[in-house]
Each structure stands twice: as C-alpha cells, then as structure tokens.
Amino acid sequence: MKDKNLSDKEIHQITRRSFIKVAGGAIAIGGLTAGGWALTELIVDEGPVESWHKSVCRYCGTGCGVMLGMSKGKKLMRVRGDQEAHNKGVICIKGSTLDKMLANEPQRLKKPMIRKNGTLEEASWEEAMTLMTEKFKGAIAEHGADSVAFYGSGQLLTEESYTANKLFKGGFKTNNVDGNPRYCMASAAVGYTQTFGKDEPPGAYEDIDHAECFFLIGSNAYECHPPLFERMMVRKKVNPNVRMIVVDPRKTKTAEHADLHLPVLPGTDLLLLNAMLYTMMKTDLFDEEFIREHVNFSDGKNKVSFEDFKKFLEDYKPEKVAPELGISARDIRKAAYMFGNAKATMSLWTMGINQRIQGTYLNNTLNSMHLVTGHINRPGATPLSLTGQSNACGGVRDTGSLSHIIPHGRLIAKKEHRNEMEEIWGIPKDSMSPKPGYHALALFQAMVDEKVKCALIMCTNPAQSSPNVEHYKKGMEKTFLVVADVFETETTKLADIVLPAALYIEKQGVYGQTERRYQLIEKLLDPPGEAKSDLQILVDFAERMGYGDFIKAKTPDEVWEEYRKVSSHSKYNFEGITYERLKKERGLQWPCPSTDHPGTVRRYTKGDPFVPEGKEHYFYGKPDGKAVVFLRTYTPSKEKVTDEYPLYLTTGRVISQWHTGTMTMKVDELMSSSGPAQLVMHPEDASRMRLKEGETVKVEARRGNMNAVVKISEHETPGVLFAAFYDPSFLINGVVSDDHDPFSKEPAYKVTAVRVTKA
C-alpha cells in the first residue's frame, strides 16, 4: 500500500534520505496512515544485490523479520521487511537503515585499548586480556567473589548472555549479574511472575488481528513499536467496531489515533486502573465463572475473597479519584465499559508503566483487569507487555541474567532452584551463592562505595542510560572497568580496558522478543579490524580465569545446543527450537518441547503443552493452577509537583532514534529526521515562562540540573515536559530520579518534578 500523497513516479525516484524526511514530515503533521510504514519497501536499491538472507532487526523488542541484500563483495547493500515474518514486510525507518549503520566502519572500535596515564591507548588482545584477568583474579582473591560483577544488555545474543551468567554465577560464585533490562522490563517480569507464576506474556502479536478493544497505557507505539501500531491500524480499518483507548499524559502520535485519550497526570495510573475495576464490578462487566474456576485473590500477604476485592475497590470510585487523575469520572467509566464490554480486549504497555515506583503493582493490576473480565487466553484477549530492547526477553529474562534469578524462572534465594541448576551445570551441590547480587542501581552504588572492584560491561551504555547518572558515573570511574562495545560511548570513555566487539550480522546467535518468539541471526559479515564477538571474549576470559572446562560450549552452535537442553528441565521448554529449524522458519514461540512441535501462540490454554488434557485454562506456574489477582493500593509519587518544582518531566524515545543513540546517531538520515534532543513543552507553559522556541533553559530537579534547548509543541500537555535520552550531549538522565520500585528495583524515569528557568 503506497501513501496517497506520492505518485508512482515519485516513489520510483525516492532516495533513502528523502524518504526519511518524508516520514519525519508525516510524523510532524499528523502521522502516516495504515500502510505508510510499508513505504520503506519502496526505497530504491542503492547498489547491486547478489543474494538475500532472512534475519531479524537489530533494534527494538518487536523483533521484525528483515531481508538483507548482500553484494558479491560481502557488503550489506539493502534492507527490506520480510513478508513471511510476523511483521508481514512492515519495518520502521530505523530498521530500513540497518545497512547505513553497519557502513559506519570508520567510527568503529577496531583494536583493544588500555588506559595508561589517564589516556586510552591501543593495545594487543593478549595485553588487554592478560590485564583484565589479573585484575579480576586479584579482586576475587583479596576481596571475595562479590567484588566483581557483570553488567549486560538486552542487545547481547542469547548465547552470550547465557555464557556470561553461567560463568559469573556458576563459575566465580557471584550473583552480581544484572543489566539494562533492569531499567526497562523488570516490573513486567515481576508482575507476570507474581500473577501467573511464570515470566513472559501469555499472548502474542497475532492477538492484534482479533482484538475489538486496544488498551494502550504507557506506550507510544506509533514511535516506539511502529510495525505493531501499523498492525493495530489495519485491524481498525478492517473492523469498524474496533476501539482504541490510550492512557498517556502526553498527546502522542499514538494518542492522536485513539477513540478515547485519557491524559492522566504523571504517576497516577494506578488510581485509574483501580477505578476502572471498581466500575467493572458495579456494572457486571466481570466474568464470575472464570473467576470462580481460575482466579485467587491476595492482599500481597494472604489469600482473600472476591468480596474482599470488591470492598477494597470502594476507595476508588471514579468521582473520588478523578480530581487527582486530572480526567473526568465520565471518561473513567467510559474506558471501563469499552474494556469490559468488548468481545476481546488486548492491553499493551511498556516503559510508561514499568519505569515507575509502583511499576510492579501496575503490571499486577493490568493482568488483573484481564483475569476478572475473562479477557485472557483467547484470540484478541490478552495482557501483552511490549519490550524495549531487541533481546531483553530471550537473552536476559529467559536466561536468568539478572541478579536475583537463574535460567527459566528460577530464583537465587530458593535452595531447590539453585540445586537444580547446580545439577544441570555439573557443579557441586550448594556451591552457588544463596545471596541475590546487586541489582543495577545497587551495583553502581557499590561501585561508588568501592565494594565492587572490577566490572565487565558488554553491549550497553549505563553512563548515559542510568538515572541520576552523574552520581553513578563517579562509581564507574572508581572501578576497574572493562567495556566491550562497537562504538565509543559515554561508558567506554570511563573504561580502563575497551574491547572492540562484533556487531549484528558479524556474529551468529538467537534473539527472543516480546511474544516468546526466538529467531536466528546468521553471520553474514566479518567484523572490522580486530573486533571479536562478545561470546569469543567471554570464552577467552573464562579460559584465562581457569574455567575453560566449565564453559565447555565455546561456539554459538555449541552454546545453543547446551542451552536448549537446559530449558527441557523447565516450563520454558524449547528443546525443539534447533538452529536447523530457525534457519528455515521465521522464528518459533516457546514452549516448544520437541522438533516436531509448532510452537505455542498462547500460554495457559489449549495448545500449550503444559496445560493438562481436558482443561480449557490452567495457570501452571501456580501450584493449584490458578492465577492471582492482587489488591494493590495506590501510593502518590514522591515526585509530585510542588511550588519549588512545579512541572513534571517524563522521558522516552522518538521515532528516528533508539536507546542511547550509539548506533542510530551514526546514520545521517536518522539524524536529519530527529535532530539533536530538546526539551519539549506545551505553548501554554512556554508563554507563562516567556520562553521562545530555541531558547536555552536551565532544568533543575532534586537530583541535578542541566541546560536544554526548548522546543514548543501542541502535542505536549500543559505542566508536562518531555525529553528523549538518545543524545549524549543532552544528558537528561542527569536530572531524572533514581527512586525505584521496591519489588522490581526498576527506576522511575517517567515521573520527575522539575523547575525550568531561563539559562
């Protein structure tokens, strides 16, 4: 489908740079319609393509299938969406420029570097790895295993995260293994686990094609997950009965397409969800039979009754909570009716819900809304948490590469879980540490306090992505820091050793995205200079540290073979997902216990191999097969606005940039579209402060301050400021609060009280 504003001649003549400008302009004036993103398919070839290869996009957790056109000279010439993959050929403007990102060889890190006399200087791999080994061995010998740490990413391949996790937890005997997904998906993981007993969504993207109501909360899918938003728009066009509710303080491009936009005040979402549940209870929008057969209720400590749940909700009558929410009681009731009365309702959310003081409670309550209305375990009815990073689900949550877990939903604190992994890994019983390690913020604080002496950071940039970042950078400067990455970042600038890493199709491995779909990235290129894959670095490090016999799997194929067999000891079982199958198929969804199993679209219902025969639904993560609805009390944010700090700041992403901009800012076309980051505010706020677009202001919060250039936009809400965090010259995370959820330990990036004055 082509955009109606472009003629056939113009489409054939369009260049990649001009397409990005067209797309960016469409965003600015009102958005591409359904099919608009498919324009990326129409960009002309910019060089001869000899062969096409299926792969997966390198960016967000949507996990779009892409086709990569390679030249005879082994160069990536062309990228297009894979028509046979789940995204049906649709990719976003970032994915369409993957070749441009890979072409930035002059800016790549190509040789190891060691800091000497305060300056990073080129060194040999032998020199760098010898020094790294000496420092880690020395720290462990003098200060114990918990003086070292690994900090990873949802961008590492699964084989890499699994190997690092195994080496540090099973080899070194420290649980100081955490990573960037702590900053983005931990609340979703804890929320799913508490509700269902197991992590990862019960539904799938396929549910978009069946839903009659979309409930988007804390998600700007138009900009952050464009192919999924496109799919929702197609669903709305196909079925005129489909409605979309968008809950967001900002009038985002997603909100502009909503049938009902609820611009709640930042930090108040739990009031809204409980008020919607109250309305559902009062208007008989709940499914009594489903509740009786499949649901337990809990106050967080003890089992309670359905009647207790109803009494709990009495405090959340719409008329009572509407003033604090900043919306009308009528709209609350309307949202509850649209959600509960639809034939099938699908909720989608991401960082706007997860990055909150009550992120786990919000996730619990979203799951609860589906359980009490029966909008679950059937086509179009599901709570689906969207993922920010490309392999946060498969590579971190599933591999257990966070400080409190081990592979496939096991908990460090549970002796029986540790003993299971010890037996699987072939190490002595009770040899693993029973103490959970430092979660991300605690890890960087331990660096500040000089408790962590050495750390290995791979494929992520915490010196830009962390909240209250200037404070934690002090710790990174004190610690002996080894950083493996592909480009210079704010984190490599602090490193004592920098190791050049392979990027994307310069190595092979598996990505696992939002809907439990595992997909294979095959190696198509050699990395530049002396760069190595993160797996090669980890295997070399393990051997030098004396764990070569423990880390037996040393190639991607060997690691995957080991890992899929590990999965067979769990309810995550994907032993049937072999490299052979992944090379042929467009990904497979687990559970997938055998090589003839087709994969599982929806969990906890018929078709899931762990649901007993004869049962329609069975939440097998819980001993009695019942999911849990929690009574979750709303607590106001510490970051509520005051006379001293009268504005809310919230952060996020923009369509043309991704994460900390390490890769996307290297692409001229994407930079042409986004420009440098700015502080975006509503004209009403700008007028009151007598500010004009382009002026420089000082942004002050309780954690820090910075200067920023103002952009004025009607898309913002009065009293709410927005800033993207991709630009290292615009370090907005220097003022963002590092308060965090007490359960998931995820920081509250989305709600920070600030004041703004002319600089």
Phi, psi and omega in degrees: 000128182257159178290133186293345181275353182248133176281165177302320180297317181295322179298316182291335182267352188294140175259165181298317181298316182290330177297315180301320179294320178298313181297314179298321178294322179297322177298318184292326187259359174146000170097148174285143177278177178305133183095346182297318181294336179293353173303333179302335178291341188261002178293136184291154174298144178246021178172165182289132178251126180267323183212153179247142183224134177283145178204197181232144178297148184277346191268248197286178183285002175298323178071044182296137172286136178231156172251129184251122180266117183255142177275170178298329181275020178060049177235139177283115186257334193206142177231134173215161178291147180272113183296336183269351180277175183298333180278358173053041176089350182275128173225162181268178185292334176290312180300328182290347181248023178303324179294323179294321178297316181290339181282355183278047182300322180302333181266000183286152169281127187237342179225149175300153177226145178235138178281120179231123182055039176085358183236138175284126181234147180298145180214172176276161175299321180299314181296315183294314183289327177296314179296316179302313181297317179300316183292316180292317179297317180297318180296316180296318181295320185271324188240356180094166186298330183282006175271359177239160184205158173237133177235114186248210191198154171282012176254342175295152173292154182303319181299327181285312179299316180300316182294316178298316180298315180296317182296312185285316184278317181271333181266292182290338181070038170236143177262017176284066178233115179213188182182182183303327177301340173299329181279343187233328189235001185298321181295323177294317180297313179293321179298313178297317183296317179295321183284312188252349182090349179220150178278168177084147186298147176280340184252202187204169177301329181304333180297335177303324184285354182239347186292149174251345175220128174255126178247099180259123182223126183065031181220121173257069188299331179305319182262330188261335177221061189305316181296329177288321177296320176303318181294323176295320179294322176297318179299319179294325179289322181290321183235106183293350179278348183289135179237153179233126173253131178236123177253114182196132177301334182262151173270076182287173174297329174295314181297328180297336180266002185283149169280334176216116176255126179248098181276071182293154176292141182307134176092000186251008189303326182294329173300316180297311183297318178293324177293324175294319177297320176304312181296320179298321179293322184282342184243019176056040177264014179260160182254094187298322182293316179298316180300314182298321186273333194228005188229137167249158178243145182215144174269011181102342178234318184231155175289136178231179184262168174299322179294324176297321178298315179297319179296319178303321184286348180300334179285355187241034175301134184310317181296332181282322186264344185306316181300320179287329178288330182084016176228175184273152175299326180299317180290327176298313180295322179296317179297317180298318180294314180300318180294308187285329187271347180296156177294326178206123181247136180239123175262139177227133181209166177207229192299332181298338175261317186290321185274067186214155176302324178251038182300318179294316178300319179296317177296315175307313187288325174298315176299320181298321180301325179284322181293316185284337178264353182076013178274068184200152174065025174213161185307125177086353184241104183190151169267114186239105176282123179276152187251142182276315184258155191300330183223029180296323180288296185292321188271339183239303182296315182287322180282352181073031185269046170233162194292344184250000185228165171229172193312140168064049171083007179279150182253136177304320187289345182266119183304316182296328178290317177297317181297323176300313182291324178299318178293317180296318181278352178072039177241161185302144178299139180065022179271339179282150180292133179276356185263122175306146181278189178285126169288170193310304183295321178294326178296312181290331173291323176297331174290318176302318182277001178064028174275326174264121186265326182224141178216142174252122179246128183233129166061035177200169193225067185293342178288355172241326188272344182286147173286162181044045198293328182297325178296312185284336175298330178299322178291320178297327178289331181279334187271148172286107191251125173250123183236125175254123180202176185260329178233164171295137179226176175298334180279319178298332180295339181262355190284154171268330173227133174244127181248125182286126186250154174287156186233130169054245187278015171272005178207173183239143176170182188252140170248142175235122187251188190319313189267028180064027180264121176264133180224151185260134169256119180265150179285125180238345183226157169268141178292154181284156175057228182255016182299144179233160176290155178299328177294316177301319180296315181294319179295316177299314180299315180301316180295319180292330179277357177093018182243027180298327179284332179283317176271075185288323181280119189240355177237162179306317180299316182293319180295316181296320178300317178294315187292319180292331175287326174301320182296335183293347178269016186215174175280004174267003194322112174232037180300335180281355180267091181265161174303321180304313180292318183294331177291334182262322189261160180273054179085158179223144181259131177272159001297143180208079193285344182218161185290349175256007179276137184281354187095167188241117179284312182236132180272164172067016178214177180310135183105336174279125185297346181262001176272121183302146180301137179092352179259135178284319179221145177200113181272084192289355174286344180253146184304324182261006178076013180249139175282166185243129170260123183260147173269103188248114184278134177287134174235127180300145179294146173296339185264030174295147182293151179223178176298326181284320179236087192271358184238150173267137171249131173231149184241165180179203183243163174238162190301325189266354182233158183225130176053231184271017174072007183306320181259313188290331179288351177274354183258115185303319182298320180289323177292325177298326181283314187272323189068183178290157180292149180220165174269116186259131180220160180286148179305327180298317178293318180298319180295316181298325180266004179056048179251146176244154178302136179093349178287154177263133180234163173258126178255121182238134176228180180292338184265336184174188179212164179200162173264147181212151175269135185274136168237135183254131184212137175291346182285345177274166178257136177308131180092353181238126177255151179232141175215135173274156187248017185284339192262115182293341177276358180229076192275073184297333180291355173289339179250351184286141181296141174256017168301148185215161179298131183291340181266307183274342184065021179274133182290158184262066180299333193278348184224102175226128178277132183221167166234152183233130176225158177297137181287000000 
